[in-house]
Structure formats: structure tokens, C-alpha cells
Amino acid sequence: MNENQETRIPHHDRARRRPDGPHPGIIAAVCLGLFVASLVAMAALSHGGTLSSPFSDDSADFYTRHGLAVRISAWLQLGSSVPLGIYAATMSSRLQRLGMKVPGPVIALFGGASASIMLALSAILTWTAGQDDVAALPELSRALGFIAFGTGGFAHVLGLGLLVAGIAVPSLIRHLLPTPLAWAGLVIAALCELTVLAMVIEPLQPLVPIGRFAALIWIVAAGFLMPRTRHQRNTTKETP
């Protein structure tokens, strides 16, 4: 009898009852909010100072003068890495539920996981450089700054680009997201991948924050607009 009742329930109703995990749009917004908070905390506690690049001559001195600001900023940055990883897992699962039997969901999961790990590693390195005993050694703190910049800069943004591309490509093919948003995702993903050039061409370093924030804003929008089920997707497409 239970089997008969199961067959009477429409497929989309059964799909709606399955656990869907946290809302990806909210998770992405938390990730973006924590990262912005890390920058605000850094500026507020250092009286407008920023730790933008280890290539500047006074980068090592910044850790000595503003150790507390560096540590709190790193703490918030580490917090931002957690919802990013959760977002990648949630969106990958949702794409698979929507019938995406293509590499896109796996690429998104790999990209988001690597971006999350790189951001967390950068936060730990920055926190270490901000310790008073370490900051007192300029050569060591600057070396840690370079590694933190590499992991939390172009390495992190490369992962973000794969996350965006892994969502945008299948969404464009299957019309899961508005077409302009999907195309914007492809452009942002390409921009993120180009940030690797900052490793060898120092003037291209501004690509890192541009790609980072463009990708974070895009995943927030995609998280809120991605349909939950195939029925919802079809209903959206049929609506004039």
C-alpha cells in the first residue's frame, strides 16, 4: 500500500521533499560578507592601512605596527573559507540533481574546494605573520606575506574561476540561469584564470581583486537564482 501511495505522488513533489542542503545564495552571501568584513576590520584597526601586496617596501613593517589588525582580519578570512566550501558542495549536488551528467558539477566542486583551501591557508599564514615574535623578524614575515599573497591571491582566484565556470557552462546549455548571468559567469571565469599572469607580470596584480569580487558577487546571484528541481526549471522556462 505504501508503494501505491508513493507512485501517486508526482515526481516533482517527491523531489521537493528530498533534503536539499543549505540555501546556496545565503551561504555565498555569508562568504562574501565575511571577506568584506576582514577588509573593513583591517582598515579600521590599522587606521586606514591595507595589506594589499608583499611587493611594497613597507610590507614587513606593516605586520609589526598592526599585528592585531592582521590577526583579526585573518580570522575573518578563515571564516569566509568555510561557507565557500559548503557552497561548492551544495551547488555541485544541485546541478547533479537537475540532471547535469557532465563534468561541470565536478569542476565546480573541485574549483570551490581548492579556492576554499587556498583561502584558509592564506589566512593561517597571514595570522602567523601577524604574531609579535614573527613580525619582529622582517625577512620571515615578508616571506610569509609572499606565500599568503600567492595562496590567497591568484591561487585562490584560479579556484574561484573554476567554480564559476563549472556552474555557468551547464547553466548556459540547459538554461538554468538567466542567459546574461550565465554569459557573465563565463567572462568572469576567464578573467579569474588570467590572474595567474600576476605571478610573472607584477602590473597585472589588480586582476586579483577584480576577479575575486566579481566571482564572489556572481556566485551569490547564481545561488539565489538556481532552481531547486527540474520541475521548477521547466516552470520558469514556460513562464512568459
Backbone bond lengths (Angstrom), bond angles and torsions (degrees), N, CA, C in turn:
res aa  C-N    CA-C-N  psi(-1)  N-CA   C-N-CA  omega(-1)  CA-C   N-CA-C  phi
1 M - - - 1.467 - - 1.524 110.87 -
2 N 1.322 115.98 -38.62 1.443 119.07 178.06 1.518 111.24 -62.98
3 E 1.370 115.87 -36.23 1.448 119.08 178.97 1.520 111.39 -65.78
4 N 1.346 116.57 -36.82 1.464 119.80 178.26 1.520 111.28 -66.09
5 Q 1.330 115.26 -40.04 1.457 118.50 178.48 1.517 110.66 -66.16
6 E 1.343 116.95 -35.48 1.461 120.89 179.72 1.506 111.11 -63.33
7 T 1.367 115.20 -39.62 1.468 118.39 -177.84 1.510 111.90 -72.50
8 R 1.348 117.95 -22.37 1.457 120.13 179.47 1.518 112.64 -77.90
9 I 1.317 117.93 -16.86 1.453 121.12 -179.06 1.522 108.52 -80.51
10 P 1.312 118.11 125.41 1.472 119.89 178.87 1.523 110.98 -55.25
11 H 1.336 114.03 150.69 1.462 119.75 -176.79 1.528 111.34 -59.68
12 H 1.344 117.61 -41.61 1.467 119.33 -176.89 1.509 111.75 -68.38
13 D 1.392 117.41 -28.03 1.461 119.81 177.30 1.526 110.48 -70.69
14 R 1.359 115.91 -38.61 1.458 118.87 177.85 1.519 110.20 -65.67
15 A 1.344 116.14 -39.35 1.463 119.75 -179.73 1.518 110.92 -65.10
16 R 1.351 116.24 -35.97 1.454 119.56 -178.53 1.513 111.28 -67.25
17 R 1.354 117.27 -27.49 1.444 120.43 -177.18 1.524 112.58 -80.83
18 R 1.319 118.22 -14.53 1.448 120.27 -179.49 1.529 110.31 -70.84
19 P 1.327 116.49 145.78 1.463 118.55 177.40 1.525 110.53 -59.11
20 D 1.314 116.15 133.68 1.460 120.32 -175.69 1.518 112.17 -115.27
21 G 1.325 118.22 -0.75 1.449 120.72 179.65 1.514 112.05 77.60
22 P 1.308 117.20 -175.56 1.469 121.14 -179.74 1.519 111.39 -67.33
23 H 1.320 115.74 157.85 1.465 120.10 179.53 1.524 108.86 -70.65
24 P 1.335 118.63 120.74 1.470 119.86 -175.23 1.523 113.58 -64.76
25 G 1.339 117.43 -32.86 1.450 119.15 179.37 1.516 111.67 -64.44
26 I 1.336 116.42 -41.97 1.464 120.36 179.20 1.522 110.59 -67.52
27 I 1.337 116.05 -41.89 1.465 119.97 179.49 1.528 110.33 -61.43
28 A 1.337 116.98 -44.28 1.469 120.33 179.32 1.522 110.87 -64.48
29 A 1.322 117.26 -38.07 1.458 120.75 178.83 1.533 110.88 -64.86
30 V 1.330 116.84 -37.67 1.466 120.52 176.74 1.528 110.34 -64.23
31 C 1.336 115.73 -43.06 1.466 120.97 177.86 1.528 110.76 -58.55
32 L 1.314 116.36 -49.63 1.464 120.98 179.76 1.524 110.92 -63.25
33 G 1.334 116.69 -42.74 1.458 120.91 -178.82 1.522 112.55 -62.29
34 L 1.333 116.67 -42.07 1.462 119.92 179.62 1.527 111.41 -67.46
35 F 1.327 116.08 -37.29 1.463 117.98 179.62 1.531 110.67 -68.08
36 V 1.323 117.20 -42.99 1.457 120.30 177.14 1.530 109.84 -62.61
37 A 1.334 116.12 -39.21 1.464 120.06 178.46 1.524 111.43 -61.84
38 S 1.336 117.10 -34.51 1.469 119.89 178.24 1.527 110.76 -64.67
39 L 1.324 117.02 -37.52 1.466 120.37 178.42 1.527 111.17 -71.53
40 V 1.330 115.72 -39.79 1.463 120.01 179.43 1.531 110.40 -65.51
41 A 1.339 115.99 -43.15 1.460 119.83 179.02 1.523 111.00 -61.71
42 M 1.342 116.04 -42.02 1.461 120.02 178.54 1.531 110.91 -59.48
43 A 1.339 115.93 -47.85 1.465 119.95 -178.35 1.525 111.44 -66.37
44 A 1.342 117.19 -40.69 1.457 120.99 -176.55 1.526 111.92 -68.33
45 L 1.319 116.89 -42.11 1.460 120.62 -175.32 1.522 112.99 -82.91
46 S 1.330 116.38 -15.28 1.474 119.15 178.95 1.518 111.52 -109.73
47 H 1.353 115.52 14.38 1.468 121.47 177.59 1.537 111.35 59.92
48 G 1.318 114.55 47.50 1.456 120.46 176.03 1.511 115.22 91.75
49 G 1.311 117.87 2.63 1.452 120.51 -179.55 1.522 112.05 -78.67
50 T 1.313 116.37 157.47 1.462 122.30 177.03 1.524 109.41 -137.57
51 L 1.321 114.54 150.77 1.459 121.17 176.60 1.518 106.69 -110.72
52 S 1.326 115.63 73.87 1.454 120.82 -170.46 1.522 113.58 -85.76
53 S 1.327 117.43 -35.95 1.459 119.57 -174.80 1.520 110.40 -152.03
54 P 1.326 117.45 137.63 1.472 120.06 177.36 1.521 112.54 -77.54
55 F 1.333 117.81 -5.31 1.454 121.08 -178.81 1.533 112.65 -76.66
56 S 1.337 116.88 -16.98 1.466 119.19 179.58 1.524 110.15 -70.81
57 D 1.312 116.17 151.21 1.457 120.95 -174.89 1.526 113.02 -67.25
58 D 1.322 117.32 -28.09 1.461 120.43 -176.30 1.518 112.77 -100.30
59 S 1.343 117.99 17.42 1.469 119.78 -176.80 1.523 111.64 -64.14
60 A 1.331 117.41 -41.55 1.465 119.96 179.33 1.523 110.97 -66.08
61 D 1.330 116.94 -37.64 1.466 121.01 179.81 1.523 111.12 -65.77
62 F 1.332 117.39 -28.54 1.465 120.71 -179.28 1.527 110.40 -62.11
63 Y 1.332 117.36 -40.43 1.473 120.46 179.61 1.525 110.86 -63.54
64 T 1.319 117.09 -35.39 1.462 120.68 -179.94 1.524 111.58 -69.85
65 R 1.325 116.69 -41.70 1.464 120.90 -175.05 1.522 112.90 -81.62
66 H 1.312 117.77 -27.80 1.472 120.55 -173.40 1.525 111.50 -131.65
67 G 1.321 116.19 48.45 1.464 120.23 -178.61 1.518 113.28 -60.06
68 L 1.335 117.24 -42.22 1.464 120.33 -179.52 1.529 111.03 -63.21
69 A 1.318 116.95 -43.81 1.461 120.83 178.98 1.523 110.81 -61.52
70 V 1.328 116.40 -40.66 1.468 120.82 179.88 1.519 110.29 -64.35
71 R 1.316 117.73 -43.78 1.474 121.23 -176.41 1.529 111.47 -68.11
72 I 1.325 117.09 -41.99 1.464 119.38 179.67 1.524 110.58 -68.28
73 S 1.323 116.45 -40.47 1.460 119.87 177.26 1.525 110.92 -61.29
74 A 1.343 116.63 -41.74 1.464 120.93 178.41 1.525 111.18 -64.41
75 W 1.316 116.75 -37.15 1.468 121.43 178.21 1.525 110.94 -61.38
76 L 1.328 116.76 -45.59 1.465 120.81 178.54 1.532 111.47 -67.99
77 Q 1.320 115.66 -35.75 1.463 119.60 177.95 1.523 110.53 -65.17
78 L 1.314 116.84 -40.42 1.463 120.57 176.35 1.525 110.43 -62.21
79 G 1.339 115.96 -40.67 1.457 119.26 176.80 1.512 112.31 -62.15
80 S 1.331 117.83 -34.17 1.456 121.64 179.57 1.520 112.16 -67.07
81 S 1.338 117.32 -28.28 1.464 120.42 -177.70 1.525 112.35 -68.94
82 V 1.320 117.85 -27.34 1.466 120.64 -175.77 1.533 111.98 -69.77
83 P 1.340 119.80 -54.19 1.472 118.14 178.34 1.528 112.52 -63.16
84 L 1.325 118.54 -24.87 1.459 119.70 177.39 1.530 110.66 -64.09
85 G 1.323 116.57 -44.15 1.459 119.99 176.77 1.517 112.20 -64.94
86 I 1.334 116.77 -39.45 1.471 120.45 178.09 1.519 110.17 -64.78
87 Y 1.317 116.77 -39.80 1.466 120.85 178.50 1.520 110.74 -60.43
88 A 1.320 116.88 -45.87 1.461 120.26 -178.75 1.529 110.89 -60.00
89 A 1.330 116.66 -43.81 1.461 119.93 179.80 1.524 111.19 -65.84
90 T 1.331 116.99 -41.11 1.463 121.30 -178.67 1.516 111.51 -66.09
91 M 1.324 117.81 -46.05 1.453 120.95 -178.55 1.527 111.42 -68.84
92 S 1.315 117.46 -36.77 1.456 120.11 176.85 1.530 110.73 -62.68
93 S 1.330 115.95 -43.32 1.464 120.18 178.05 1.525 111.53 -64.46
94 R 1.330 116.29 -40.14 1.467 119.08 -179.20 1.525 111.49 -67.03
95 L 1.317 117.35 -41.02 1.464 120.10 178.17 1.526 110.96 -61.73
96 Q 1.316 116.61 -39.33 1.455 119.76 177.73 1.528 111.00 -66.88
97 R 1.322 116.64 -37.39 1.465 120.31 177.07 1.519 111.29 -64.64
98 L 1.319 116.19 -32.10 1.460 120.65 179.15 1.523 112.68 -79.83
99 G 1.322 116.81 6.99 1.461 120.48 174.49 1.505 115.12 92.59
100 M 1.340 117.82 16.51 1.457 120.50 -178.73 1.528 110.05 -81.67
101 K 1.331 116.70 90.44 1.459 122.05 177.65 1.526 110.05 -92.88
102 V 1.312 115.55 50.99 1.462 123.25 -177.35 1.523 108.04 -130.58
103 P 1.337 118.15 169.11 1.471 119.64 -178.47 1.523 114.58 -66.23
104 G 1.331 118.09 -16.01 1.456 120.73 -175.19 1.520 115.43 -49.37
105 P 1.342 119.71 -52.64 1.465 119.60 -179.20 1.518 113.40 -60.60
106 V 1.332 116.63 -36.71 1.469 119.68 179.15 1.525 110.32 -70.22
107 I 1.335 116.73 -39.70 1.467 120.69 176.78 1.525 110.16 -61.83
108 A 1.338 116.12 -42.68 1.468 119.98 178.39 1.522 110.92 -61.72
109 L 1.328 116.62 -41.80 1.467 120.25 179.38 1.526 110.84 -65.03
110 F 1.327 116.75 -44.74 1.464 120.31 178.84 1.531 110.97 -63.01
111 G 1.336 116.14 -45.95 1.457 119.61 -179.01 1.512 112.27 -63.49
112 G 1.333 116.41 -45.17 1.463 119.54 -179.68 1.516 112.45 -66.25
113 A 1.347 116.50 -39.49 1.466 119.94 179.15 1.529 110.82 -65.87
114 S 1.332 117.03 -43.73 1.464 119.49 179.62 1.524 111.02 -66.57
115 A 1.348 117.29 -39.08 1.468 120.10 177.47 1.523 110.63 -63.20
116 S 1.327 116.98 -40.01 1.458 121.15 178.96 1.522 111.44 -65.08
117 I 1.326 116.40 -44.21 1.470 120.48 -178.87 1.524 110.87 -66.21
118 M 1.345 116.41 -43.11 1.455 119.44 179.77 1.526 111.66 -63.59
119 L 1.336 116.77 -38.95 1.458 120.47 179.15 1.525 110.83 -66.64
120 A 1.335 116.46 -40.97 1.463 120.27 178.27 1.525 110.83 -65.13
121 L 1.328 116.96 -41.62 1.456 120.55 179.01 1.527 110.76 -63.87
122 S 1.332 116.33 -41.63 1.459 120.40 177.60 1.525 111.00 -61.55
123 A 1.326 116.71 -40.33 1.466 120.40 179.83 1.523 111.21 -63.65
124 I 1.337 116.79 -42.06 1.466 120.36 -179.47 1.531 110.55 -66.36
125 L 1.332 116.48 -40.78 1.466 120.17 178.16 1.535 111.38 -64.97
126 T 1.334 115.63 -41.19 1.468 119.51 178.39 1.522 111.06 -64.91
127 W 1.327 116.38 -42.22 1.462 121.22 177.42 1.524 110.57 -60.65
128 T 1.328 116.61 -40.36 1.467 120.57 179.06 1.527 110.80 -64.94
129 A 1.332 116.12 -43.94 1.462 119.89 179.51 1.519 111.96 -64.27
130 G 1.332 117.44 -25.20 1.459 121.74 -179.06 1.516 114.21 -84.06
131 Q 1.334 118.02 -4.44 1.459 120.49 175.94 1.529 109.83 -69.48
132 D 1.312 116.56 141.19 1.465 120.95 -174.29 1.526 112.43 -57.18
133 D 1.341 117.11 -42.70 1.467 119.85 -177.48 1.526 111.41 -66.99
134 V 1.325 115.94 -35.82 1.464 119.86 -179.94 1.522 110.46 -76.71
135 A 1.343 115.89 -42.13 1.464 119.96 -179.21 1.521 112.34 -62.00
136 A 1.344 116.64 -23.07 1.466 120.31 178.79 1.523 112.08 -72.56
137 L 1.320 117.16 -9.60 1.461 122.24 178.20 1.526 108.19 -110.47
138 P 1.325 118.19 93.21 1.469 121.59 -172.47 1.523 114.11 -55.23
139 E 1.339 117.76 -41.36 1.460 119.70 -178.09 1.526 111.34 -64.55
140 L 1.343 116.17 -41.44 1.458 120.14 -179.62 1.518 111.65 -68.57
141 S 1.328 116.81 -46.03 1.466 119.78 -178.57 1.528 111.21 -64.52
142 R 1.331 116.99 -35.38 1.464 118.83 178.87 1.525 110.85 -71.03
143 A 1.340 116.49 -37.65 1.463 119.81 177.08 1.537 110.21 -62.63
144 L 1.324 116.53 -43.21 1.466 120.12 176.78 1.524 110.54 -63.30
145 G 1.338 116.38 -35.13 1.456 120.10 178.25 1.518 112.13 -63.43
146 F 1.340 116.80 -39.83 1.455 120.21 177.56 1.531 111.29 -63.49
147 I 1.336 116.53 -44.01 1.468 119.82 -179.59 1.531 110.25 -66.46
148 A 1.328 116.42 -40.95 1.465 120.35 178.51 1.521 111.19 -63.15
149 F 1.342 115.85 -38.64 1.459 119.77 178.66 1.528 110.91 -66.75
150 G 1.332 116.40 -40.48 1.460 119.40 179.68 1.513 112.97 -66.23
151 T 1.330 117.08 -45.22 1.458 120.09 -178.05 1.528 111.66 -72.79
152 G 1.329 116.63 -43.66 1.460 119.92 -178.58 1.513 113.85 -86.69
153 G 1.348 116.48 -7.10 1.461 120.81 178.65 1.512 111.50 -98.99
154 F 1.337 116.01 -105.07 1.465 118.43 -173.04 1.529 113.23 -67.18
155 A 1.356 119.21 -32.05 1.463 119.63 178.75 1.531 110.88 -66.29
156 H 1.322 115.91 -43.32 1.467 120.90 177.51 1.522 111.32 -64.87
157 V 1.323 117.03 -43.21 1.469 120.70 -177.48 1.528 111.31 -70.19
158 L 1.322 117.43 -31.09 1.465 119.57 174.08 1.536 110.37 -59.29
159 G 1.333 116.14 -44.08 1.462 119.71 177.07 1.515 112.32 -63.48
160 L 1.331 116.07 -40.31 1.461 119.60 177.10 1.532 110.93 -59.95
161 G 1.334 116.13 -39.55 1.462 119.55 179.04 1.515 112.05 -62.21
162 L 1.333 117.26 -40.79 1.463 120.45 177.58 1.529 110.83 -66.71
163 L 1.333 116.81 -38.35 1.463 120.51 177.10 1.521 110.68 -60.19
164 V 1.328 116.21 -47.78 1.462 120.57 -179.39 1.523 110.78 -64.68
165 A 1.333 117.11 -45.01 1.469 120.49 -179.30 1.524 111.32 -63.53
166 G 1.337 116.52 -40.57 1.461 120.10 -179.29 1.515 113.23 -63.80
167 I 1.327 116.86 -24.72 1.469 121.14 176.35 1.520 110.88 -90.87
168 A 1.328 116.63 -41.77 1.467 120.90 -172.56 1.524 112.94 -68.80
169 V 1.335 117.86 -41.12 1.471 119.95 -175.63 1.529 112.00 -63.73
170 P 1.343 120.19 -54.76 1.470 118.07 177.70 1.520 113.24 -64.83
171 S 1.343 116.73 -29.82 1.468 119.48 178.12 1.518 111.15 -67.14
172 L 1.326 116.65 -34.08 1.458 120.68 177.68 1.523 110.85 -71.76
173 I 1.317 116.72 -40.44 1.471 120.70 -178.48 1.521 111.54 -68.53
174 R 1.331 116.74 -43.09 1.469 121.36 -175.97 1.524 113.30 -100.38
175 H 1.317 118.29 7.18 1.470 122.78 177.23 1.534 111.70 57.72
176 L 1.321 116.02 43.75 1.462 120.07 178.77 1.526 111.66 -80.38
177 L 1.321 116.48 -29.41 1.456 122.72 178.82 1.520 109.27 -121.12
178 P 1.331 117.78 158.54 1.472 118.77 173.36 1.526 111.06 -52.30
179 T 1.317 115.83 137.03 1.462 120.52 -175.25 1.525 113.56 -54.56
180 P 1.346 119.92 -45.17 1.475 118.74 178.34 1.526 112.75 -59.45
181 L 1.330 117.07 -37.52 1.456 120.02 -179.91 1.527 110.68 -68.33
182 A 1.336 116.73 -40.05 1.462 120.12 178.84 1.531 111.13 -63.97
183 W 1.336 116.51 -44.04 1.465 119.98 177.96 1.528 110.77 -64.49
184 A 1.323 116.73 -39.64 1.467 120.11 176.92 1.523 110.29 -60.47
185 G 1.332 116.85 -37.08 1.459 120.82 177.32 1.513 112.44 -61.67
186 L 1.328 116.55 -40.00 1.463 119.76 178.52 1.526 111.13 -64.85
187 V 1.326 116.67 -40.80 1.467 120.50 178.77 1.525 110.29 -65.19
188 I 1.330 116.66 -43.75 1.464 121.07 -179.73 1.522 110.51 -64.79
189 A 1.332 116.09 -40.55 1.467 119.76 178.94 1.525 110.81 -61.55
190 A 1.335 116.91 -43.10 1.467 120.61 178.27 1.530 110.72 -63.04
191 L 1.330 116.44 -41.18 1.464 120.55 178.45 1.527 110.85 -62.36
192 C 1.321 116.42 -42.19 1.466 120.51 179.14 1.522 111.42 -61.71
193 E 1.322 116.70 -40.44 1.466 119.07 -179.78 1.522 111.12 -67.83
194 L 1.319 117.34 -29.59 1.460 120.53 179.76 1.526 112.55 -70.54
195 T 1.333 117.25 -16.23 1.460 119.48 -179.13 1.526 112.02 -63.77
196 V 1.334 117.40 -18.43 1.459 119.67 178.71 1.528 110.66 -61.83
197 L 1.333 117.18 -22.91 1.462 120.78 177.95 1.526 112.06 -64.63
198 A 1.347 115.99 -19.80 1.463 119.30 178.78 1.521 111.65 -65.22
199 M 1.332 117.66 -16.13 1.461 120.83 177.24 1.528 111.34 -65.71
200 V 1.327 115.93 -32.52 1.467 119.68 -174.73 1.524 113.13 -117.88
201 I 1.337 117.63 -15.30 1.461 121.35 179.95 1.526 107.15 -124.02
202 E 1.317 116.58 95.76 1.469 121.18 -173.14 1.528 113.82 -58.37
203 P 1.344 121.04 -37.55 1.473 119.65 179.76 1.538 114.19 -61.90
204 L 1.324 117.58 -14.12 1.468 120.00 179.88 1.526 112.83 -87.07
205 Q 1.318 117.53 5.79 1.465 119.96 -179.55 1.531 113.92 -58.47
206 P 1.345 120.37 -31.06 1.472 119.07 176.88 1.529 113.79 -59.37
207 L 1.337 117.88 -18.37 1.463 119.82 176.59 1.523 111.58 -63.08
208 V 1.336 116.71 -27.21 1.468 120.28 -177.03 1.531 111.66 -63.70
209 P 1.348 119.81 -56.70 1.474 118.23 178.78 1.524 113.00 -66.10
210 I 1.340 117.16 -33.22 1.469 118.87 178.67 1.523 110.19 -63.08
211 G 1.342 116.36 -49.53 1.462 120.06 179.28 1.512 112.21 -64.27
212 R 1.346 116.77 -38.94 1.460 120.44 -178.59 1.531 111.77 -61.09
213 F 1.337 116.36 -53.97 1.459 118.93 -174.93 1.520 112.34 -72.00
214 A 1.334 116.84 -33.85 1.464 118.84 175.46 1.524 110.50 -62.24
215 A 1.332 116.94 -42.62 1.462 120.68 179.86 1.526 111.66 -67.65
216 L 1.332 117.32 -42.32 1.463 119.83 -179.44 1.528 111.39 -64.81
217 I 1.325 117.10 -41.59 1.465 119.83 177.67 1.524 110.44 -65.29
218 W 1.339 116.33 -37.81 1.470 120.09 -179.10 1.525 111.15 -65.86
219 I 1.331 117.84 -42.44 1.465 118.49 -178.05 1.525 111.13 -68.48
220 V 1.330 117.66 -27.99 1.463 119.68 174.21 1.531 109.76 -64.09
221 A 1.335 116.19 -49.01 1.466 120.09 179.69 1.524 111.15 -61.58
222 A 1.342 116.56 -44.58 1.465 119.95 -179.64 1.523 111.11 -63.98
223 G 1.326 116.88 -36.54 1.462 120.05 -179.95 1.515 113.13 -64.25
224 F 1.337 116.95 -34.84 1.468 120.05 179.79 1.525 112.17 -81.55
225 L 1.331 117.84 -27.61 1.464 120.71 -174.02 1.524 114.05 -97.56
226 M 1.316 118.35 -14.99 1.460 120.41 -179.48 1.534 110.39 -67.02
227 P 1.342 118.50 126.66 1.472 120.06 179.40 1.521 111.32 -66.58
228 R 1.327 115.62 155.30 1.460 120.34 -179.02 1.515 111.96 -85.76
229 T 1.336 116.96 -36.55 1.457 121.02 -175.35 1.521 110.65 -132.67
230 R 1.325 116.43 166.41 1.459 121.17 176.85 1.516 110.66 -63.40
231 H 1.335 116.39 -37.20 1.472 120.28 -179.68 1.515 110.20 -62.54
232 Q 1.337 116.15 -42.99 1.461 120.21 179.14 1.519 110.41 -64.22
233 R 1.345 116.58 -38.16 1.462 120.37 178.25 1.521 110.51 -64.20
234 N 1.338 116.63 -45.58 1.453 119.81 -178.97 1.514 111.95 -65.83
235 T 1.343 116.46 -38.07 1.458 120.40 178.17 1.522 110.78 -63.68
236 T 1.337 116.39 -40.11 1.448 120.56 179.15 1.517 111.40 -64.36
237 K 1.342 116.50 -40.32 1.450 119.99 -179.21 1.520 112.55 -69.28
238 E 1.349 116.90 -31.85 1.462 119.73 -177.76 1.517 112.07 -82.15
239 T 1.342 117.43 -15.85 1.464 119.25 -178.98 1.498 109.99 -73.65
240 P 1.374 119.15 126.74 1.472 120.63 -179.61 1.509 110.56 -62.83
